[in-house]
Amino acid sequence: MDDTLDLVTVADAVLAAHAVIEENGTHEMKMMSRTLLFTVGKEIAQRGGLSCEPTDLHHAEPGWPLEQSKVER
């Protein structure tokens, strides 16, 4: 598995865990999860984005996808 696919796997796992932590975690857990999301995002940006197949990285987030009316505002 190449580094890009590994990063996609990490991003998917972190987003899924983040959804659970946001729903059930302590304040400290939420802060740590947000920091981890930020760190993964920085790594993706440093690598020039994800070059593999598009992935819906928000699949596990509560309330996703946003309602169209909220997006257009």
Predicted model as a PDB file, atoms N, CA, C, CB and O in Angstrom, pLDDT in the B-factor column:
MODEL        1                                                                  
ATOM      1  N   MET A   1       0.856  -1.176   0.000  1.00 48.00           N  
ATOM      2  CA  MET A   1       0.000   0.000   0.000  1.00 48.00           C  
ATOM      3  C   MET A   1       0.901   1.238   0.000  1.00 48.00           C  
ATOM      4  CB  MET A   1      -0.973  -0.002   1.235  1.00 48.00           C  
ATOM      5  O   MET A   1       1.861   1.313   0.768  1.00 48.00           O  
ATOM      6  N   ASP A   2       0.586   2.211  -0.868  1.00 68.00           N  
ATOM      7  CA  ASP A   2       1.432   3.397  -0.910  1.00 68.00           C  
ATOM      8  C   ASP A   2       1.042   4.394   0.176  1.00 68.00           C  
ATOM      9  CB  ASP A   2       1.348   4.057  -2.282  1.00 68.00           C  
ATOM     10  O   ASP A   2       0.022   4.239   0.847  1.00 68.00           O  
ATOM     11  N   ASP A   3       1.872   5.415   0.333  1.00 70.00           N  
ATOM     12  CA  ASP A   3       1.654   6.396   1.401  1.00 70.00           C  
ATOM     13  C   ASP A   3       0.338   7.149   1.264  1.00 70.00           C  
ATOM     14  CB  ASP A   3       2.788   7.382   1.424  1.00 70.00           C  
ATOM     15  O   ASP A   3      -0.293   7.481   2.267  1.00 70.00           O  
ATOM     16  N   THR A   4      -0.084   7.422   0.019  1.00 70.00           N  
ATOM     17  CA  THR A   4      -1.333   8.155  -0.182  1.00 70.00           C  
ATOM     18  C   THR A   4      -2.525   7.325   0.288  1.00 70.00           C  
ATOM     19  CB  THR A   4      -1.502   8.537  -1.664  1.00 70.00           C  
ATOM     20  O   THR A   4      -3.425   7.841   0.951  1.00 70.00           O  
ATOM     21  N   LEU A   5      -2.527   6.048  -0.057  1.00 73.00           N  
ATOM     22  CA  LEU A   5      -3.626   5.191   0.385  1.00 73.00           C  
ATOM     23  C   LEU A   5      -3.606   5.025   1.893  1.00 73.00           C  
ATOM     24  CB  LEU A   5      -3.552   3.823  -0.297  1.00 73.00           C  
ATOM     25  O   LEU A   5      -4.660   4.973   2.526  1.00 73.00           O  
ATOM     26  N   ASP A   6      -2.408   4.941   2.478  1.00 87.00           N  
ATOM     27  CA  ASP A   6      -2.311   4.881   3.933  1.00 87.00           C  
ATOM     28  C   ASP A   6      -2.911   6.124   4.563  1.00 87.00           C  
ATOM     29  CB  ASP A   6      -0.855   4.721   4.370  1.00 87.00           C  
ATOM     30  O   ASP A   6      -3.612   6.030   5.570  1.00 87.00           O  
ATOM     31  N   LEU A   7      -2.647   7.291   3.981  1.00 88.00           N  
ATOM     32  CA  LEU A   7      -3.166   8.546   4.523  1.00 88.00           C  
ATOM     33  C   LEU A   7      -4.687   8.611   4.388  1.00 88.00           C  
ATOM     34  CB  LEU A   7      -2.520   9.744   3.811  1.00 88.00           C  
ATOM     35  O   LEU A   7      -5.364   9.134   5.273  1.00 88.00           O  
ATOM     36  N   VAL A   8      -5.223   8.091   3.300  1.00 87.00           N  
ATOM     37  CA  VAL A   8      -6.679   8.035   3.134  1.00 87.00           C  
ATOM     38  C   VAL A   8      -7.284   7.153   4.219  1.00 87.00           C  
ATOM     39  CB  VAL A   8      -7.058   7.501   1.725  1.00 87.00           C  
ATOM     40  O   VAL A   8      -8.316   7.496   4.797  1.00 87.00           O  
ATOM     41  N   THR A   9      -6.653   6.032   4.494  1.00 91.00           N  
ATOM     42  CA  THR A   9      -7.126   5.129   5.538  1.00 91.00           C  
ATOM     43  C   THR A   9      -7.085   5.815   6.895  1.00 91.00           C  
ATOM     44  CB  THR A   9      -6.286   3.846   5.564  1.00 91.00           C  
ATOM     45  O   THR A   9      -8.024   5.703   7.683  1.00 91.00           O  
ATOM     46  N   VAL A  10      -5.996   6.525   7.167  1.00 93.00           N  
ATOM     47  CA  VAL A  10      -5.873   7.262   8.426  1.00 93.00           C  
ATOM     48  C   VAL A  10      -6.965   8.324   8.515  1.00 93.00           C  
ATOM     49  CB  VAL A  10      -4.472   7.913   8.547  1.00 93.00           C  
ATOM     50  O   VAL A  10      -7.625   8.445   9.547  1.00 93.00           O  
ATOM     51  N   ALA A  11      -7.162   9.094   7.448  1.00 93.00           N  
ATOM     52  CA  ALA A  11      -8.171  10.151   7.452  1.00 93.00           C  
ATOM     53  C   ALA A  11      -9.567   9.580   7.698  1.00 93.00           C  
ATOM     54  CB  ALA A  11      -8.143  10.919   6.126  1.00 93.00           C  
ATOM     55  O   ALA A  11     -10.335  10.134   8.485  1.00 93.00           O  
ATOM     56  N   ASP A  12      -9.895   8.481   7.034  1.00 93.00           N  
ATOM     57  CA  ASP A  12     -11.205   7.842   7.244  1.00 93.00           C  
ATOM     58  C   ASP A  12     -11.384   7.406   8.693  1.00 93.00           C  
ATOM     59  CB  ASP A  12     -11.366   6.632   6.315  1.00 93.00           C  
ATOM     60  O   ASP A  12     -12.436   7.631   9.291  1.00 93.00           O  
ATOM     61  N   ALA A  13     -10.350   6.782   9.254  1.00 95.00           N  
ATOM     62  CA  ALA A  13     -10.434   6.300  10.634  1.00 95.00           C  
ATOM     63  C   ALA A  13     -10.554   7.447  11.627  1.00 95.00           C  
ATOM     64  CB  ALA A  13      -9.213   5.454  10.972  1.00 95.00           C  
ATOM     65  O   ALA A  13     -11.336   7.376  12.575  1.00 95.00           O  
ATOM     66  N   VAL A  14      -9.779   8.506  11.408  1.00 96.00           N  
ATOM     67  CA  VAL A  14      -9.814   9.663  12.314  1.00 96.00           C  
ATOM     68  C   VAL A  14     -11.173  10.350  12.250  1.00 96.00           C  
ATOM     69  CB  VAL A  14      -8.694  10.668  11.961  1.00 96.00           C  
ATOM     70  O   VAL A  14     -11.712  10.747  13.283  1.00 96.00           O  
ATOM     71  N   LEU A  15     -11.733  10.495  11.050  1.00 95.00           N  
ATOM     72  CA  LEU A  15     -13.054  11.117  10.922  1.00 95.00           C  
ATOM     73  C   LEU A  15     -14.140  10.279  11.591  1.00 95.00           C  
ATOM     74  CB  LEU A  15     -13.396  11.326   9.448  1.00 95.00           C  
ATOM     75  O   LEU A  15     -15.034  10.821  12.242  1.00 95.00           O  
ATOM     76  N   ALA A  16     -14.063   8.968  11.432  1.00 95.00           N  
ATOM     77  CA  ALA A  16     -15.051   8.103  12.075  1.00 95.00           C  
ATOM     78  C   ALA A  16     -14.938   8.195  13.593  1.00 95.00           C  
ATOM     79  CB  ALA A  16     -14.874   6.647  11.615  1.00 95.00           C  
ATOM     80  O   ALA A  16     -15.947   8.302  14.291  1.00 95.00           O  
ATOM     81  N   ALA A  17     -13.711   8.151  14.101  1.00 96.00           N  
ATOM     82  CA  ALA A  17     -13.507   8.267  15.548  1.00 96.00           C  
ATOM     83  C   ALA A  17     -13.943   9.639  16.046  1.00 96.00           C  
ATOM     84  CB  ALA A  17     -12.032   8.017  15.909  1.00 96.00           C  
ATOM     85  O   ALA A  17     -14.525   9.756  17.125  1.00 96.00           O  
ATOM     86  N   HIS A  18     -13.665  10.672  15.265  1.00 96.00           N  
ATOM     87  CA  HIS A  18     -14.027  12.035  15.655  1.00 96.00           C  
ATOM     88  C   HIS A  18     -15.540  12.179  15.842  1.00 96.00           C  
ATOM     89  CB  HIS A  18     -13.531  13.036  14.605  1.00 96.00           C  
ATOM     90  O   HIS A  18     -15.995  12.843  16.773  1.00 96.00           O  
ATOM     91  N   ALA A  19     -16.307  11.557  14.957  1.00 95.00           N  
ATOM     92  CA  ALA A  19     -17.767  11.629  15.067  1.00 95.00           C  
ATOM     93  C   ALA A  19     -18.236  11.045  16.393  1.00 95.00           C  
ATOM     94  CB  ALA A  19     -18.436  10.888  13.895  1.00 95.00           C  
ATOM     95  O   ALA A  19     -19.119  11.607  17.041  1.00 95.00           O  
ATOM     96  N   VAL A  20     -17.655   9.928  16.799  1.00 96.00           N  
ATOM     97  CA  VAL A  20     -18.021   9.288  18.063  1.00 96.00           C  
ATOM     98  C   VAL A  20     -17.570  10.149  19.239  1.00 96.00           C  
ATOM     99  CB  VAL A  20     -17.400   7.875  18.161  1.00 96.00           C  
ATOM    100  O   VAL A  20     -18.309  10.328  20.208  1.00 96.00           O  
ATOM    101  N   ILE A  21     -16.364  10.676  19.149  1.00 97.00           N  
ATOM    102  CA  ILE A  21     -15.827  11.501  20.237  1.00 97.00           C  
ATOM    103  C   ILE A  21     -16.636  12.782  20.392  1.00 97.00           C  
ATOM    104  CB  ILE A  21     -14.346  11.838  19.981  1.00 97.00           C  
ATOM    105  O   ILE A  21     -16.924  13.192  21.516  1.00 97.00           O  
ATOM    106  N   GLU A  22     -17.003  13.413  19.297  1.00 96.00           N  
ATOM    107  CA  GLU A  22     -17.811  14.638  19.383  1.00 96.00           C  
ATOM    108  C   GLU A  22     -19.149  14.360  20.051  1.00 96.00           C  
ATOM    109  CB  GLU A  22     -18.037  15.236  17.986  1.00 96.00           C  
ATOM    110  O   GLU A  22     -19.681  15.214  20.760  1.00 96.00           O  
ATOM    111  N   GLU A  23     -19.684  13.189  19.833  1.00 96.00           N  
ATOM    112  CA  GLU A  23     -20.981  12.824  20.407  1.00 96.00           C  
ATOM    113  C   GLU A  23     -20.869  12.413  21.882  1.00 96.00           C  
ATOM    114  CB  GLU A  23     -21.603  11.687  19.602  1.00 96.00           C  
ATOM    115  O   GLU A  23     -21.748  12.728  22.684  1.00 96.00           O  
ATOM    116  N   ASN A  24     -19.790  11.711  22.234  1.00 96.00           N  
ATOM    117  CA  ASN A  24     -19.723  11.083  23.555  1.00 96.00           C  
ATOM    118  C   ASN A  24     -18.498  11.428  24.393  1.00 96.00           C  
ATOM    119  CB  ASN A  24     -19.775   9.631  23.391  1.00 96.00           C  
ATOM    120  O   ASN A  24     -18.441  11.074  25.570  1.00 96.00           O  
ATOM    121  N   GLY A  25     -17.532  12.103  23.815  1.00 97.00           N  
ATOM    122  CA  GLY A  25     -16.269  12.316  24.512  1.00 97.00           C  
ATOM    123  C   GLY A  25     -16.276  13.491  25.477  1.00 97.00           C  
ATOM    124  O   GLY A  25     -17.172  14.335  25.472  1.00 97.00           O  
ATOM    125  N   THR A  26     -15.241  13.507  26.302  1.00 97.00           N  
ATOM    126  CA  THR A  26     -15.038  14.629  27.216  1.00 97.00           C  
ATOM    127  C   THR A  26     -14.492  15.818  26.437  1.00 97.00           C  
ATOM    128  CB  THR A  26     -14.074  14.240  28.373  1.00 97.00           C  
ATOM    129  O   THR A  26     -14.123  15.688  25.269  1.00 97.00           O  
ATOM    130  N   HIS A  27     -14.444  16.971  27.086  1.00 97.00           N  
ATOM    131  CA  HIS A  27     -13.899  18.169  26.451  1.00 97.00           C  
ATOM    132  C   HIS A  27     -12.454  17.930  25.998  1.00 97.00           C  
ATOM    133  CB  HIS A  27     -13.966  19.369  27.421  1.00 97.00           C  
ATOM    134  O   HIS A  27     -12.071  18.325  24.897  1.00 97.00           O  
ATOM    135  N   GLU A  28     -11.670  17.291  26.843  1.00 98.00           N  
ATOM    136  CA  GLU A  28     -10.268  17.017  26.506  1.00 98.00           C  
ATOM    137  C   GLU A  28     -10.161  16.074  25.303  1.00 98.00           C  
ATOM    138  CB  GLU A  28      -9.536  16.409  27.718  1.00 98.00           C  
ATOM    139  O   GLU A  28      -9.320  16.280  24.428  1.00 98.00           O  
ATOM    140  N   MET A  29     -11.005  15.047  25.256  1.00 97.00           N  
ATOM    141  CA  MET A  29     -11.010  14.126  24.120  1.00 97.00           C  
ATOM    142  C   MET A  29     -11.360  14.859  22.826  1.00 97.00           C  
ATOM    143  CB  MET A  29     -12.002  12.978  24.363  1.00 97.00           C  
ATOM    144  O   MET A  29     -10.757  14.613  21.782  1.00 97.00           O  
ATOM    145  N   LYS A  30     -12.335  15.757  22.904  1.00 97.00           N  
ATOM    146  CA  LYS A  30     -12.747  16.524  21.729  1.00 97.00           C  
ATOM    147  C   LYS A  30     -11.615  17.408  21.234  1.00 97.00           C  
ATOM    148  CB  LYS A  30     -13.977  17.376  22.047  1.00 97.00           C  
ATOM    149  O   LYS A  30     -11.391  17.520  20.029  1.00 97.00           O  
ATOM    150  N   MET A  31     -10.902  18.034  22.156  1.00 97.00           N  
ATOM    151  CA  MET A  31      -9.765  18.886  21.769  1.00 97.00           C  
ATOM    152  C   MET A  31      -8.679  18.050  21.093  1.00 97.00           C  
ATOM    153  CB  MET A  31      -9.181  19.619  23.008  1.00 97.00           C  
ATOM    154  O   MET A  31      -8.104  18.466  20.087  1.00 97.00           O  
ATOM    155  N   MET A  32      -8.403  16.876  21.648  1.00 97.00           N  
ATOM    156  CA  MET A  32      -7.380  16.005  21.067  1.00 97.00           C  
ATOM    157  C   MET A  32      -7.801  15.510  19.686  1.00 97.00           C  
ATOM    158  CB  MET A  32      -7.105  14.812  21.994  1.00 97.00           C  
ATOM    159  O   MET A  32      -6.973  15.427  18.779  1.00 97.00           O  
ATOM    160  N   SER A  33      -9.060  15.186  19.523  1.00 97.00           N  
ATOM    161  CA  SER A  33      -9.565  14.720  18.238  1.00 97.00           C  
ATOM    162  C   SER A  33      -9.458  15.819  17.186  1.00 97.00           C  
ATOM    163  CB  SER A  33     -11.019  14.251  18.371  1.00 97.00           C  
ATOM    164  O   SER A  33      -9.057  15.558  16.052  1.00 97.00           O  
ATOM    165  N   ARG A  34      -9.809  17.029  17.553  1.00 96.00           N  
ATOM    166  CA  ARG A  34      -9.702  18.160  16.616  1.00 96.00           C  
ATOM    167  C   ARG A  34      -8.249  18.405  16.231  1.00 96.00           C  
ATOM    168  CB  ARG A  34     -10.308  19.438  17.234  1.00 96.00           C  
ATOM    169  O   ARG A  34      -7.949  18.712  15.077  1.00 96.00           O  
ATOM    170  N   THR A  35      -7.354  18.270  17.196  1.00 97.00           N  
ATOM    171  CA  THR A  35      -5.930  18.441  16.913  1.00 97.00           C  
ATOM    172  C   THR A  35      -5.449  17.366  15.942  1.00 97.00           C  
ATOM    173  CB  THR A  35      -5.107  18.393  18.217  1.00 97.00           C  
ATOM    174  O   THR A  35      -4.689  17.654  15.017  1.00 97.00           O  
ATOM    175  N   LEU A  36      -5.891  16.132  16.152  1.00 96.00           N  
ATOM    176  CA  LEU A  36      -5.515  15.050  15.249  1.00 96.00           C  
ATOM    177  C   LEU A  36      -6.069  15.290  13.845  1.00 96.00           C  
ATOM    178  CB  LEU A  36      -6.013  13.707  15.793  1.00 96.00           C  
ATOM    179  O   LEU A  36      -5.367  15.066  12.859  1.00 96.00           O  
ATOM    180  N   LEU A  37      -7.311  15.739  13.744  1.00 95.00           N  
ATOM    181  CA  LEU A  37      -7.884  16.069  12.434  1.00 95.00           C  
ATOM    182  C   LEU A  37      -7.063  17.145  11.742  1.00 95.00           C  
ATOM    183  CB  LEU A  37      -9.341  16.532  12.582  1.00 95.00           C  
ATOM    184  O   LEU A  37      -6.786  17.046  10.546  1.00 95.00           O  
ATOM    185  N   PHE A  38      -6.678  18.162  12.479  1.00 95.00           N  
ATOM    186  CA  PHE A  38      -5.871  19.250  11.934  1.00 95.00           C  
ATOM    187  C   PHE A  38      -4.528  18.715  11.437  1.00 95.00           C  
ATOM    188  CB  PHE A  38      -5.653  20.350  12.996  1.00 95.00           C  
ATOM    189  O   PHE A  38      -4.068  19.093  10.359  1.00 95.00           O  
ATOM    190  N   THR A  39      -3.903  17.843  12.214  1.00 95.00           N  
ATOM    191  CA  THR A  39      -2.609  17.277  11.851  1.00 95.00           C  
ATOM    192  C   THR A  39      -2.708  16.439  10.573  1.00 95.00           C  
ATOM    193  CB  THR A  39      -2.065  16.424  13.000  1.00 95.00           C  
ATOM    194  O   THR A  39      -1.847  16.530   9.697  1.00 95.00           O  
ATOM    195  N   VAL A  40      -3.741  15.640  10.475  1.00 94.00           N  
ATOM    196  CA  VAL A  40      -3.946  14.839   9.260  1.00 94.00           C  
ATOM    197  C   VAL A  40      -4.192  15.768   8.066  1.00 94.00           C  
ATOM    198  CB  VAL A  40      -5.145  13.849   9.441  1.00 94.00           C  
ATOM    199  O   VAL A  40      -3.656  15.534   6.982  1.00 94.00           O  
ATOM    200  N   GLY A  41      -4.982  16.798   8.253  1.00 92.00           N  
ATOM    201  CA  GLY A  41      -5.238  17.758   7.180  1.00 92.00           C  
ATOM    202  C   GLY A  41      -3.981  18.456   6.706  1.00 92.00           C  
ATOM    203  O   GLY A  41      -3.790  18.654   5.506  1.00 92.00           O  
ATOM    204  N   LYS A  42      -3.120  18.833   7.648  1.00 93.00           N  
ATOM    205  CA  LYS A  42      -1.848  19.459   7.278  1.00 93.00           C  
ATOM    206  C   LYS A  42      -0.991  18.506   6.461  1.00 93.00           C  
ATOM    207  CB  LYS A  42      -1.086  19.909   8.527  1.00 93.00           C  
ATOM    208  O   LYS A  42      -0.362  18.917   5.486  1.00 93.00           O  
ATOM    209  N   GLU A  43      -0.962  17.245   6.848  1.00 92.00           N  
ATOM    210  CA  GLU A  43      -0.176  16.255   6.109  1.00 92.00           C  
ATOM    211  C   GLU A  43      -0.721  16.078   4.696  1.00 92.00           C  
ATOM    212  CB  GLU A  43      -0.174  14.905   6.849  1.00 92.00           C  
ATOM    213  O   GLU A  43       0.047  15.975   3.740  1.00 92.00           O  
ATOM    214  N   ILE A  44      -2.045  16.044   4.563  1.00 89.00           N  
ATOM    215  CA  ILE A  44      -2.656  15.947   3.235  1.00 89.00           C  
ATOM    216  C   ILE A  44      -2.263  17.160   2.399  1.00 89.00           C  
ATOM    217  CB  ILE A  44      -4.202  15.839   3.343  1.00 89.00           C  
ATOM    218  O   ILE A  44      -1.903  17.019   1.230  1.00 89.00           O  
ATOM    219  N   ALA A  45      -2.329  18.343   2.989  1.00 89.00           N  
ATOM    220  CA  ALA A  45      -1.968  19.568   2.262  1.00 89.00           C  
ATOM    221  C   ALA A  45      -0.497  19.565   1.865  1.00 89.00           C  
ATOM    222  CB  ALA A  45      -2.274  20.805   3.115  1.00 89.00           C  
ATOM    223  O   ALA A  45      -0.162  19.967   0.751  1.00 89.00           O  
ATOM    224  N   GLN A  46       0.380  19.122   2.746  1.00 89.00           N  
ATOM    225  CA  GLN A  46       1.807  19.083   2.440  1.00 89.00           C  
ATOM    226  C   GLN A  46       2.113  18.125   1.297  1.00 89.00           C  
ATOM    227  CB  GLN A  46       2.596  18.682   3.674  1.00 89.00           C  
ATOM    228  O   GLN A  46       3.055  18.335   0.533  1.00 89.00           O  
ATOM    229  N   ARG A  47       1.319  17.086   1.189  1.00 85.00           N  
ATOM    230  CA  ARG A  47       1.517  16.121   0.104  1.00 85.00           C  
ATOM    231  C   ARG A  47       0.830  16.564  -1.181  1.00 85.00           C  
ATOM    232  CB  ARG A  47       0.997  14.750   0.516  1.00 85.00           C  
ATOM    233  O   ARG A  47       0.868  15.851  -2.183  1.00 85.00           O  
ATOM    234  N   GLY A  48       0.212  17.722  -1.158  1.00 83.00           N  
ATOM    235  CA  GLY A  48      -0.442  18.232  -2.353  1.00 83.00           C  
ATOM    236  C   GLY A  48      -1.833  17.686  -2.561  1.00 83.00           C  
ATOM    237  O   GLY A  48      -2.327  17.668  -3.688  1.00 83.00           O  
ATOM    238  N   GLY A  49      -2.474  17.241  -1.500  1.00 71.00           N  
ATOM    239  CA  GLY A  49      -3.828  16.711  -1.602  1.00 71.00           C  
ATOM    240  C   GLY A  49      -3.806  15.216  -1.795  1.00 71.00           C  
ATOM    241  O   GLY A  49      -2.745  14.595  -1.854  1.00 71.00           O  
ATOM    242  N   LEU A  50      -4.975  14.651  -1.891  1.00 61.00           N  
ATOM    243  CA  LEU A  50      -5.120  13.212  -2.088  1.00 61.00           C  
ATOM    244  C   LEU A  50      -5.261  12.945  -3.575  1.00 61.00           C  
ATOM    245  CB  LEU A  50      -6.342  12.648  -1.301  1.00 61.00           C  
ATOM    246  O   LEU A  50      -6.119  13.530  -4.237  1.00 61.00           O  
ATOM    247  N   SER A  51      -4.428  12.070  -4.097  1.00 56.00           N  
ATOM    248  CA  SER A  51      -4.434  11.814  -5.536  1.00 56.00           C  
ATOM    249  C   SER A  51      -5.122  10.511  -5.919  1.00 56.00           C  
ATOM    250  CB  SER A  51      -3.031  11.796  -6.049  1.00 56.00           C  
ATOM    251  O   SER A  51      -5.116  10.140  -7.093  1.00 56.00           O  
ATOM    252  N   CYS A  52      -5.709   9.817  -4.967  1.00 54.00           N  
ATOM    253  CA  CYS A  52      -6.398   8.575  -5.296  1.00 54.00           C  
ATOM    254  C   CYS A  52      -7.882   8.864  -5.513  1.00 54.00           C  
ATOM    255  CB  CYS A  52      -6.200   7.516  -4.175  1.00 54.00           C  
ATOM    256  O   CYS A  52      -8.294  10.023  -5.556  1.00 54.00           O  
ATOM    257  N   GLU A  53      -8.669   7.822  -5.648  1.00 55.00           N  
ATOM    258  CA  GLU A  53     -10.102   7.964  -5.885  1.00 55.00           C  
ATOM    259  C   GLU A  53     -10.753   8.861  -4.843  1.00 55.00           C  
ATOM    260  CB  GLU A  53     -10.775   6.599  -5.888  1.00 55.00           C  
ATOM    261  O   GLU A  53     -10.415   8.777  -3.662  1.00 55.00           O  
ATOM    262  N   PRO A  54     -11.691   9.728  -5.262  1.00 53.00           N  
ATOM    263  CA  PRO A  54     -12.386  10.582  -4.288  1.00 53.00           C  
ATOM    264  C   PRO A  54     -13.107   9.742  -3.241  1.00 53.00           C  
ATOM    265  CB  PRO A  54     -13.390  11.507  -4.999  1.00 53.00           C  
ATOM    266  O   PRO A  54     -13.710   8.715  -3.551  1.00 53.00           O  
ATOM    267  N   THR A  55     -13.031  10.194  -2.014  1.00 55.00           N  
ATOM    268  CA  THR A  55     -13.656   9.490  -0.903  1.00 55.00           C  
ATOM    269  C   THR A  55     -14.524  10.471  -0.137  1.00 55.00           C  
ATOM    270  CB  THR A  55     -12.591   8.841   0.028  1.00 55.00           C  
ATOM    271  O   THR A  55     -14.120  11.610   0.100  1.00 55.00           O  
ATOM    272  N   ASP A  56     -15.709  10.037   0.251  1.00 57.00           N  
ATOM    273  CA  ASP A  56     -16.557  10.879   1.086  1.00 57.00           C  
ATOM    274  C   ASP A  56     -16.054  10.761   2.513  1.00 57.00           C  
ATOM    275  CB  ASP A  56     -18.069  10.470   0.978  1.00 57.00           C  
ATOM    276  O   ASP A  56     -16.484   9.882   3.260  1.00 57.00           O  
ATOM    277  N   LEU A  57     -15.139  11.648   2.891  1.00 55.00           N  
ATOM    278  CA  LEU A  57     -14.505  11.571   4.193  1.00 55.00           C  
ATOM    279  C   LEU A  57     -15.437  11.973   5.326  1.00 55.00           C  
ATOM    280  CB  LEU A  57     -13.285  12.436   4.212  1.00 55.00           C  
ATOM    281  O   LEU A  57     -15.086  11.823   6.496  1.00 55.00           O  
ATOM    282  N   HIS A  58     -16.608  12.475   4.997  1.00 56.00           N  
ATOM    283  CA  HIS A  58     -17.545  12.932   6.024  1.00 56.00           C  
ATOM    284  C   HIS A  58     -18.625  11.895   6.320  1.00 56.00           C  
ATOM    285  CB  HIS A  58     -18.193  14.237   5.594  1.00 56.00           C  
ATOM    286  O   HIS A  58     -19.581  12.189   7.037  1.00 56.00           O  
ATOM    287  N   HIS A  59     -18.487  10.702   5.785  1.00 57.00           N  
ATOM    288  CA  HIS A  59     -19.555   9.716   5.875  1.00 57.00           C  
ATOM    289  C   HIS A  59     -19.988   9.401   7.300  1.00 57.00           C  
ATOM    290  CB  HIS A  59     -19.126   8.463   5.208  1.00 57.00           C  
ATOM    291  O   HIS A  59     -21.137   9.016   7.514  1.00 57.00           O  
ATOM    292  N   ALA A  60     -19.114   9.552   8.269  1.00 57.00           N  
ATOM    293  CA  ALA A  60     -19.470   9.180   9.637  1.00 57.00           C  
ATOM    294  C   ALA A  60     -19.844  10.377  10.511  1.00 57.00           C  
ATOM    295  CB  ALA A  60     -18.324   8.438  10.271  1.00 57.00           C  
ATOM    296  O   ALA A  60     -20.197  10.208  11.678  1.00 57.00           O  
ATOM    297  N   GLU A  61     -19.768  11.581   9.952  1.00 57.00           N  
ATOM    298  CA  GLU A  61     -20.063  12.762  10.756  1.00 57.00           C  
ATOM    299  C   GLU A  61     -21.569  12.952  10.903  1.00 57.00           C  
ATOM    300  CB  GLU A  61     -19.429  14.009  10.129  1.00 57.00           C  
ATOM    301  O   GLU A  61     -22.306  12.859   9.921  1.00 57.00           O  
ATOM    302  N   PRO A  62     -22.026  13.215  12.114  1.00 60.00           N  
ATOM    303  CA  PRO A  62     -23.453  13.477  12.312  1.00 60.00           C  
ATOM    304  C   PRO A  62     -23.895  14.694  11.499  1.00 60.00           C  
ATOM    305  CB  PRO A  62     -23.760  13.695  13.810  1.00 60.00           C  
ATOM    306  O   PRO A  62     -23.192  15.704  11.458  1.00 60.00           O  
ATOM    307  N   GLY A  63     -25.034  14.600  10.868  1.00 59.00           N  
ATOM    308  CA  GLY A  63     -25.572  15.732  10.135  1.00 59.00           C  
ATOM    309  C   GLY A  63     -25.010  15.905   8.735  1.00 59.00           C  
ATOM    310  O   GLY A  63     -25.333  16.889   8.069  1.00 59.00           O  
ATOM    311  N   TRP A  64     -24.188  14.992   8.272  1.00 58.00           N  
ATOM    312  CA  TRP A  64     -23.622  15.112   6.937  1.00 58.00           C  
ATOM    313  C   TRP A  64     -24.441  14.256   5.990  1.00 58.00           C  
ATOM    314  CB  TRP A  64     -22.127  14.694   6.915  1.00 58.00           C  
ATOM    315  O   TRP A  64     -24.791  13.144   6.385  1.00 58.00           O  
ATOM    316  N   PRO A  65     -24.771  14.661   4.805  1.00 53.00           N  
ATOM    317  CA  PRO A  65     -24.392  15.919   4.198  1.00 53.00           C  
ATOM    318  C   PRO A  65     -25.254  17.076   4.682  1.00 53.00           C  
ATOM    319  CB  PRO A  65     -24.476  15.809   2.703  1.00 53.00           C  
ATOM    320  O   PRO A  65     -26.383  16.884   5.135  1.00 53.00           O  
ATOM    321  N   LEU A  66     -24.707  18.269   4.580  1.00 51.00           N  
ATOM    322  CA  LEU A  66     -25.458  19.444   4.989  1.00 51.00           C  
ATOM    323  C   LEU A  66     -26.640  19.651   4.073  1.00 51.00           C  
ATOM    324  CB  LEU A  66     -24.569  20.683   4.999  1.00 51.00           C  
ATOM    325  O   LEU A  66     -26.603  19.300   2.893  1.00 51.00           O  
ATOM    326  N   GLU A  67     -27.678  20.221   4.625  1.00 50.00           N  
ATOM    327  CA  GLU A  67     -28.820  20.542   3.784  1.00 50.00           C  
ATOM    328  C   GLU A  67     -28.389  21.567   2.743  1.00 50.00           C  
ATOM    329  CB  GLU A  67     -30.010  21.074   4.632  1.00 50.00           C  
ATOM    330  O   GLU A  67     -27.576  22.443   3.040  1.00 50.00           O  
ATOM    331  N   GLN A  68     -28.917  21.472   1.539  1.00 44.00           N  
ATOM    332  CA  GLN A  68     -28.519  22.368   0.456  1.00 44.00           C  
ATOM    333  C   GLN A  68     -28.747  23.827   0.845  1.00 44.00           C  
ATOM    334  CB  GLN A  68     -29.293  22.034  -0.827  1.00 44.00           C  
ATOM    335  O   GLN A  68     -27.948  24.689   0.481  1.00 44.00           O  
ATOM    336  N   SER A  69     -29.829  24.121   1.583  1.00 45.00           N  
ATOM    337  CA  SER A  69     -30.105  25.516   1.943  1.00 45.00           C  
ATOM    338  C   SER A  69     -29.014  26.091   2.847  1.00 45.00           C  
ATOM    339  CB  SER A  69     -31.466  25.622   2.639  1.00 45.00           C  
ATOM    340  O   SER A  69     -28.722  27.285   2.776  1.00 45.00           O  
ATOM    341  N   LYS A  70     -28.412  25.263   3.691  1.00 49.00           N  
ATOM    342  CA  LYS A  70     -27.331  25.724   4.553  1.00 49.00           C  
ATOM    343  C   LYS A  70     -26.060  25.981   3.762  1.00 49.00           C  
ATOM    344  CB  LYS A  70     -27.063  24.710   5.651  1.00 49.00           C  
ATOM    345  O   LYS A  70     -25.309  26.903   4.079  1.00 49.00           O  
ATOM    346  N   VAL A  71     -25.811  25.174   2.734  1.00 47.00           N  
ATOM    347  CA  VAL A  71     -24.615  25.304   1.930  1.00 47.00           C  
ATOM    348  C   VAL A  71     -24.663  26.574   1.102  1.00 47.00           C  
ATOM    349  CB  VAL A  71     -24.442  24.091   1.032  1.00 47.00           C  
ATOM    350  O   VAL A  71     -23.641  27.239   0.929  1.00 47.00           O  
ATOM    351  N   GLU A  72     -25.841  26.924   0.583  1.00 46.00           N  
ATOM    352  CA  GLU A  72     -25.972  28.077  -0.307  1.00 46.00           C  
ATOM    353  C   GLU A  72     -25.886  29.402   0.412  1.00 46.00           C  
ATOM    354  CB  GLU A  72     -27.264  28.006  -1.043  1.00 46.00           C  
ATOM    355  O   GLU A  72     -25.657  30.421  -0.241  1.00 46.00           O  
ATOM    356  N   ARG A  73     -26.057  29.447   1.720  1.00 41.00           N  
ATOM    357  CA  ARG A  73     -26.051  30.711   2.453  1.00 41.00           C  
ATOM    358  C   ARG A  73     -24.726  31.355   2.488  1.00 41.00           C  
ATOM    359  CB  ARG A  73     -26.515  30.517   3.824  1.00 41.00           C  
ATOM    360  O   ARG A  73     -24.577  32.428   3.072  1.00 41.00           O  
TER     361      ARG A  73                                                      
ENDMDL                                                                          
END                                                                             
